[in-house]
Amino acid sequence: MTYAIQVDNLGKRYMIKGGHKRRPDTLRDEIMGLFKKKGPKETAREFWALRELGFEIAEGDKVGIIGKNGAGKSTLLKLLSRVSEPTTGQIRVRGRVSSLLEVGTGFHPELSGRENIFLNGVVLGMTRTEVRRKFDEIVEFAGVADFLDTQVKHYSSGMYMRLAFSVAAHLDPDILIVDEVLAVGDAEFQKKCLGKMQEIGSGGRTVLFVSHSMQSVTSLCNKCILLEKGRVKRQGSPSEVVLEYFGGGHSAGRVDFGSHGRHIGDAGVELMYGEVLDHEHHPAVEIDIRKAVQIRMGFRIKTRSTKQYVPNFHFTLPGGTYAFVSSPQTVGALPPGDYEACCMVPGDLLNEGTYSVGLAISSFGSASEVHFFEQGALSFNVRDSMDDSVGRSHGYGNIMPGAVRPLLPWTVTEARS
């Protein structure tokens, strides 16, 4: 196996003074520091943005890098892009790297869009002839043909990002590094970005992609790295790592709340367990988009009551957006005992991506009451193999928008005159 990137014992340290990180990474920072008024001597302390990182990325891998804000994701990409130097460790990179780290980097604001395209090509080691060969494709993808001779400092953030991504992706990099490009731009452009990165990866080149969109990561990437407080917490398949990120990465697809020493509920009813089952009734964390998925919840009614305890499941997307809520139509008053509530979600309904399930029980009588609501208790991934057996992609390589993606009956017939 040939590796595109090898990282060994990588660390990045900053010195903090007065509660702020001192980051003189540029010449301007160093010069400005000379003219600052000297006050009482401050005691500096170390801050390790990254520490003891080690991983290998093979040629052709599409790797998602995820983690909470401050986990070290952007710092890692800057080190891999040679924008910043590591404090410890080694990075070995094989091939030409093209990076899109953030709005404001990579382009000279006083130059036009046309001039910046050629400037970036030179930085990547390309000849003007090579850049010219790609020029029309870059401009068409970015959609900025009418503003090519305008200084990029006058571009909107969306125009700037469209052109920056197009340049980075089209100048034949061996390794494409992208940091949150999908946060800027409309839905159509985001879809184009994902499609282009998929195309680059399919061509045997390597893609590193930092994103807070777990749906994009699980759709685009074949590997994933989770960073936490500057260290690698987990690396592996996107499904496993994303579930770890959401705190629901239980290998068996089941959570026993009682065994964790947690009491969830009130004097009347208590949550005992929850689990995700695939179409063969096996606990699972990854579900085929074509197959049904079953959600189960065990609960215990502890006292006799005339209340009607109604279980309900809350399905949400990454970020907390609701997909839907489901509950049984009728539930009679139940005597004390242990019960299991089951909900079957049919295949060909949910979209590809990660879903979290909140487990709750409410009651209705003279007044409504929520007895417990364990938000995000379970998580699972829905994956689309995109092979011919799915029969609904028609060669479309990107994820569809929306919380659900139902396979509905259609007819296409010749119109009668």
C-alpha positions as CSV (number, residue, x, y, z in Angstrom):
1,M,0.0,0.0,0.0
2,T,1.3,3.5,-0.9
3,Y,0.6,6.2,1.6
4,A,-0.1,9.7,0.6
5,I,0.3,11.1,4.1
6,Q,2.1,9.7,7.1
7,V,2.0,11.4,10.5
8,D,4.1,10.4,13.4
9,N,4.0,11.9,17.0
10,L,2.7,15.2,15.6
11,G,2.3,18.1,18.0
12,K,1.7,21.8,17.8
13,R,2.4,24.1,20.9
14,Y,1.6,27.7,21.4
15,M,2.6,30.0,24.2
16,I,-0.2,31.8,26.0
17,K,0.3,35.2,27.6
18,G,-2.3,37.3,29.3
19,G,-5.0,34.7,28.6
20,H,-4.5,34.8,24.8
21,K,-2.6,32.5,22.6
22,R,0.5,34.0,21.2
23,R,0.7,32.9,17.6
24,P,3.5,34.8,15.7
25,D,3.1,32.6,12.7
26,T,3.6,35.4,10.2
27,L,6.2,38.1,9.6
28,R,3.5,40.8,10.3
29,D,2.8,39.3,13.7
30,E,6.5,39.4,14.6
31,I,6.9,43.0,13.5
32,M,3.8,44.2,15.3
33,G,5.1,42.6,18.4
34,L,8.2,44.8,18.4
35,F,6.1,47.9,18.7
36,K,3.8,46.8,21.4
37,K,4.1,48.6,24.7
38,K,6.0,46.5,27.2
39,G,4.1,46.0,30.4
40,P,4.9,44.0,33.4
41,K,6.5,40.7,32.5
42,E,3.9,38.1,32.0
43,T,4.3,34.4,32.7
44,A,3.8,32.4,29.6
45,R,2.3,28.9,29.7
46,E,2.1,26.2,27.1
47,F,-1.0,25.3,25.1
48,W,-0.8,22.2,23.0
49,A,-3.3,22.5,20.1
50,L,-2.3,19.1,18.9
51,R,-0.3,16.4,20.7
52,E,1.0,12.9,19.9
53,L,-1.0,12.4,16.7
54,G,-0.2,9.4,14.5
55,F,-2.0,8.1,11.5
56,E,-1.5,7.0,7.9
57,I,-3.7,7.9,4.9
58,A,-3.4,5.8,1.7
59,E,-3.5,7.2,-1.8
60,G,-7.1,7.5,-2.9
61,D,-8.5,7.7,0.6
62,K,-11.3,10.2,1.3
63,V,-10.8,11.1,4.9
64,G,-13.2,13.1,7.1
65,I,-11.8,14.9,10.1
66,I,-14.4,15.7,12.7
67,G,-14.5,17.0,16.2
68,K,-15.9,19.8,18.3
69,N,-14.7,23.4,18.0
70,G,-11.2,23.7,19.5
71,A,-10.4,20.0,18.9
72,G,-7.5,20.9,16.6
73,K,-9.0,20.2,13.2
74,S,-7.9,23.4,11.4
75,T,-4.5,23.4,13.1
76,L,-3.9,19.9,11.7
77,L,-4.8,21.0,8.2
78,K,-2.5,23.9,8.4
79,L,0.4,21.6,9.4
80,L,-0.5,19.2,6.6
81,S,-0.6,22.1,4.1
82,R,2.8,23.5,5.3
83,V,1.1,26.7,6.3
84,S,2.4,26.2,9.9
85,E,5.4,24.2,11.2
86,P,4.9,21.4,13.8
87,T,6.5,21.6,17.3
88,T,7.1,17.9,17.4
89,G,6.9,14.9,15.2
90,Q,7.1,14.4,11.4
91,I,4.8,14.7,8.4
92,R,5.6,12.8,5.2
93,V,3.5,13.9,2.2
94,R,3.7,12.2,-1.2
95,G,2.4,14.3,-4.1
96,R,1.2,17.8,-4.9
97,V,-1.1,19.4,-2.2
98,S,-3.9,21.8,-3.0
99,S,-5.5,23.4,0.1
100,L,-8.6,25.4,0.8
101,L,-8.4,26.3,4.4
102,E,-10.6,29.4,5.0
103,V,-12.0,32.5,3.3
104,G,-9.1,35.0,3.0
105,T,-6.3,32.6,2.3
106,G,-4.7,31.6,-1.0
107,F,-5.7,34.6,-3.1
108,H,-4.1,38.1,-3.3
109,P,-6.9,40.6,-2.7
110,E,-5.4,43.2,-5.1
111,L,-5.3,40.8,-8.0
112,S,-8.2,39.9,-10.3
113,G,-9.9,36.5,-10.3
114,R,-8.1,35.7,-13.6
115,E,-4.7,36.7,-12.2
116,N,-5.3,34.7,-9.0
117,I,-6.1,31.5,-11.0
118,F,-2.7,31.7,-12.7
119,L,-0.9,32.7,-9.4
120,N,-2.3,29.6,-7.7
121,G,-1.2,27.4,-10.6
122,V,2.3,28.7,-10.3
123,V,2.3,28.0,-6.5
124,L,1.3,24.4,-7.3
125,G,4.2,24.1,-9.7
126,M,2.2,24.2,-12.9
127,T,3.1,25.9,-16.1
128,R,0.9,28.7,-17.6
129,T,0.0,26.2,-20.4
130,E,-1.3,23.7,-17.9
131,V,-3.3,26.3,-16.1
132,R,-4.7,27.6,-19.4
133,R,-5.9,24.1,-20.2
134,K,-8.0,24.1,-17.1
135,F,-9.0,27.7,-17.1
136,D,-12.4,27.5,-18.7
137,E,-13.4,24.5,-16.6
138,I,-12.4,26.5,-13.4
139,V,-14.4,29.5,-14.4
140,E,-17.5,27.6,-15.4
141,F,-17.6,25.6,-12.1
142,A,-17.2,28.8,-10.1
143,G,-19.8,30.8,-12.0
144,V,-17.8,34.1,-11.9
145,A,-17.2,34.6,-15.6
146,D,-18.6,38.2,-15.5
147,F,-16.1,39.2,-12.7
148,L,-12.9,37.6,-13.8
149,D,-11.1,40.9,-14.2
150,T,-12.4,42.4,-11.0
151,Q,-10.1,42.4,-7.9
152,V,-11.1,39.6,-5.6
153,K,-11.3,42.0,-2.7
154,H,-14.6,43.2,-4.2
155,Y,-16.0,39.7,-4.4
156,S,-18.7,38.6,-2.0
157,S,-17.7,35.7,0.4
158,G,-19.7,33.3,-1.7
159,M,-18.1,34.4,-5.0
160,Y,-14.7,34.2,-3.3
161,M,-15.2,30.7,-2.0
162,R,-16.7,29.4,-5.2
163,L,-13.6,30.5,-7.2
164,A,-11.2,29.4,-4.4
165,F,-12.7,25.9,-4.3
166,S,-12.8,25.6,-8.1
167,V,-9.1,26.5,-8.4
168,A,-8.1,24.2,-5.6
169,A,-10.1,21.2,-7.0
170,H,-9.3,21.6,-10.7
171,L,-5.5,22.1,-10.8
172,D,-4.9,18.4,-10.6
173,P,-3.7,18.0,-7.0
174,D,-2.6,14.6,-5.7
175,I,-4.0,15.6,-2.3
176,L,-6.9,18.0,-1.8
177,I,-7.4,19.5,1.6
178,V,-10.7,21.3,2.3
179,D,-11.7,23.0,5.6
180,E,-15.4,23.8,5.9
181,V,-15.9,24.9,2.3
182,L,-19.5,23.8,2.5
183,A,-20.3,26.3,5.2
184,V,-20.2,29.0,2.6
185,G,-22.5,29.1,-0.4
186,D,-25.9,27.9,-1.3
187,A,-27.2,24.3,-1.4
188,E,-26.5,24.0,-5.1
189,F,-22.9,24.9,-4.7
190,Q,-22.5,22.6,-1.7
191,K,-23.8,19.8,-3.8
192,K,-21.3,20.6,-6.6
193,C,-18.5,20.7,-4.1
194,L,-19.3,17.2,-2.8
195,G,-19.6,15.9,-6.3
196,K,-16.2,17.3,-7.3
197,M,-14.5,15.9,-4.2
198,Q,-16.2,12.5,-4.9
199,E,-14.8,12.7,-8.5
200,I,-11.3,13.5,-7.3
201,G,-11.3,10.6,-4.9
202,S,-12.7,8.2,-7.5
203,G,-9.8,9.2,-9.7
204,G,-7.3,7.7,-7.2
205,R,-6.4,11.0,-5.6
206,T,-6.6,11.8,-1.9
207,V,-9.1,14.1,-0.1
208,L,-9.0,15.4,3.4
209,F,-12.2,17.0,4.4
210,V,-13.0,18.9,7.7
211,S,-16.7,19.4,8.2
212,H,-19.4,19.7,10.9
213,S,-21.8,18.1,8.4
214,M,-21.9,14.4,9.5
215,Q,-24.2,13.6,6.6
216,S,-21.6,14.9,4.1
217,V,-18.7,13.0,5.9
218,T,-20.5,9.7,5.9
219,S,-21.5,10.1,2.2
220,L,-18.2,11.3,0.9
221,C,-15.5,9.6,3.0
222,N,-14.3,6.0,3.3
223,K,-12.3,6.8,6.5
224,C,-12.8,9.2,9.4
225,I,-10.6,10.7,12.2
226,L,-12.2,12.1,15.4
227,L,-10.1,14.7,17.2
228,E,-10.7,15.6,20.9
229,K,-8.6,18.1,22.8
230,G,-5.8,17.9,20.3
231,R,-5.6,14.1,20.2
232,V,-6.9,11.4,18.0
233,K,-9.9,9.9,19.9
234,R,-10.9,7.4,17.3
235,Q,-10.2,6.5,13.6
236,G,-11.9,4.0,11.4
237,S,-15.0,3.8,9.2
238,P,-17.2,7.0,9.0
239,S,-20.2,5.2,10.6
240,E,-18.3,4.1,13.7
241,V,-16.5,7.3,14.2
242,V,-19.5,9.6,13.7
243,L,-21.5,7.5,16.2
244,E,-18.6,7.9,18.7
245,Y,-18.7,11.7,18.0
246,F,-22.4,11.8,19.0
247,G,-21.8,9.7,22.1
248,G,-24.0,6.8,20.8
249,G,-21.3,4.6,19.4
250,H,-22.2,1.4,21.2
251,S,-20.9,-1.6,19.3
252,A,-23.9,-3.7,20.0
253,G,-26.5,-1.1,19.0
254,R,-28.0,-1.2,22.5
255,V,-27.8,1.0,25.7
256,D,-28.7,-0.5,29.1
257,F,-29.3,2.6,31.2
258,G,-29.8,0.7,34.5
259,S,-26.3,-1.0,34.1
260,H,-24.8,2.5,33.8
261,G,-26.1,3.4,37.3
262,R,-28.3,6.1,35.8
263,H,-31.9,6.6,36.9
264,I,-34.0,8.1,34.1
265,G,-37.6,8.7,34.9
266,D,-39.7,9.6,37.9
267,A,-41.7,7.9,40.7
268,G,-44.1,6.4,38.1
269,V,-42.1,5.2,35.2
270,E,-38.4,4.5,34.5
271,L,-36.3,4.0,31.2
272,M,-34.5,0.7,31.2
273,Y,-32.9,0.3,27.8
274,G,-32.9,1.3,24.2
275,E,-31.7,-0.4,21.0
276,V,-31.5,-0.2,17.3
277,L,-32.2,-3.4,15.3
278,D,-31.7,-4.0,11.6
279,H,-34.1,-5.8,9.2
280,E,-32.9,-9.2,10.6
281,H,-33.6,-8.1,14.2
282,H,-29.9,-7.9,15.1
283,P,-28.6,-4.9,17.1
284,A,-26.9,-2.6,14.6
285,V,-25.4,0.9,14.1
286,E,-25.5,0.8,10.3
287,I,-28.6,0.3,8.3
288,D,-29.0,-0.4,4.6
289,I,-31.1,2.4,3.1
290,R,-33.4,-0.2,1.4
291,K,-34.1,-2.1,4.7
292,A,-36.3,-1.5,7.7
293,V,-34.9,-0.4,11.0
294,Q,-36.6,-1.0,14.4
295,I,-36.3,1.1,17.5
296,R,-37.0,-0.5,20.8
297,M,-37.3,0.9,24.3
298,G,-37.7,-0.9,27.6
299,F,-39.4,0.8,30.4
300,R,-40.8,-0.1,33.9
301,I,-44.0,1.1,35.4
302,K,-43.4,1.3,39.1
303,T,-46.8,2.3,40.6
304,R,-50.4,1.7,39.7
305,S,-52.0,4.6,38.1
306,T,-54.9,5.6,35.8
307,K,-52.5,7.6,33.6
308,Q,-52.0,6.4,30.0
309,Y,-48.2,6.2,29.5
310,V,-47.4,7.0,25.9
311,P,-43.9,6.1,24.5
312,N,-42.6,8.4,21.8
313,F,-39.4,8.4,19.7
314,H,-37.8,11.7,18.5
315,F,-35.7,11.3,15.3
316,T,-33.3,14.1,14.7
317,L,-30.5,15.0,12.3
318,P,-27.0,16.2,13.2
319,G,-27.3,19.6,14.7
320,G,-30.6,18.8,16.4
321,T,-32.9,19.4,13.4
322,Y,-36.1,17.2,13.8
323,A,-36.8,14.6,11.1
324,F,-40.0,13.4,12.8
325,V,-41.6,12.2,16.0
326,S,-43.6,8.9,16.3
327,S,-45.8,7.5,19.0
328,P,-48.5,4.7,19.0
329,Q,-52.1,5.9,18.3
330,T,-53.6,4.4,21.4
331,V,-52.2,3.1,24.7
332,G,-54.4,2.0,27.6
333,A,-53.6,2.3,31.3
334,L,-50.9,-0.2,32.1
335,P,-50.4,-2.0,35.5
336,P,-47.0,-2.0,37.2
337,G,-44.5,-4.2,35.3
338,D,-41.8,-4.2,32.6
339,Y,-42.8,-3.2,29.0
340,E,-41.2,-2.9,25.6
341,A,-42.2,-0.3,23.0
342,C,-41.2,-1.0,19.4
343,C,-41.4,1.2,16.3
344,M,-40.6,-0.1,12.8
345,V,-39.3,2.5,10.2
346,P,-39.7,1.0,6.7
347,G,-36.9,0.8,4.2
348,D,-36.7,3.3,1.4
349,L,-37.9,6.1,3.7
350,L,-34.9,7.6,5.6
351,N,-32.3,9.5,3.7
352,E,-28.6,8.6,3.8
353,G,-26.9,10.0,6.9
354,T,-26.8,9.9,10.7
355,Y,-29.9,9.9,12.9
356,S,-30.2,10.3,16.6
357,V,-33.3,9.0,18.5
358,G,-34.6,10.5,21.7
359,L,-36.6,8.2,24.0
360,A,-39.5,9.6,25.9
361,I,-42.7,8.7,27.8
362,S,-45.5,11.2,28.3
363,S,-48.9,10.8,29.9
364,F,-52.2,12.5,29.3
365,G,-55.1,13.0,31.6
366,S,-56.3,16.1,33.4
367,A,-52.9,17.5,32.5
368,S,-50.1,16.3,30.1
369,E,-46.8,15.3,31.7
370,V,-43.4,14.3,30.4
371,H,-42.0,11.5,32.7
372,F,-38.6,11.3,30.9
373,F,-37.0,12.4,27.7
374,E,-33.5,11.0,27.0
375,Q,-32.4,13.1,24.0
376,G,-30.1,11.5,21.6
377,A,-30.1,8.2,23.5
378,L,-29.5,6.1,20.3
379,S,-27.7,6.8,17.0
380,F,-27.4,5.0,13.8
381,N,-26.3,5.5,10.2
382,V,-28.3,4.9,7.1
383,R,-26.0,4.1,4.1
384,D,-26.7,3.9,0.4
385,S,-24.4,1.6,-1.5
386,M,-25.3,3.5,-4.7
387,D,-25.2,0.2,-6.7
388,D,-27.6,-0.7,-9.4
389,S,-29.8,-2.7,-7.0
390,V,-30.9,0.5,-5.2
391,G,-32.5,1.5,-8.5
392,R,-33.0,5.2,-7.7
393,S,-29.6,7.0,-8.0
394,H,-29.5,7.0,-11.8
395,G,-25.7,7.7,-11.5
396,Y,-26.3,10.6,-9.1
397,G,-23.3,10.5,-6.8
398,N,-24.2,13.1,-4.2
399,I,-26.5,12.9,-1.2
400,M,-30.0,14.0,-1.7
401,P,-31.2,17.0,0.4
402,G,-33.9,16.4,3.1
403,A,-34.5,14.4,6.2
404,V,-36.2,11.6,4.3
405,R,-35.8,10.1,0.9
406,P,-38.9,8.0,0.2
407,L,-39.1,5.6,-2.7
408,L,-42.5,6.7,-4.0
409,P,-44.6,5.2,-6.9
410,W,-44.2,7.1,-10.2
411,T,-45.5,6.9,-13.7
412,V,-44.2,8.5,-16.8
413,T,-46.5,8.2,-19.8
414,E,-47.0,9.8,-23.1
415,A,-49.3,12.8,-22.8
416,R,-52.6,12.5,-24.7
417,S,-53.4,15.2,-27.1
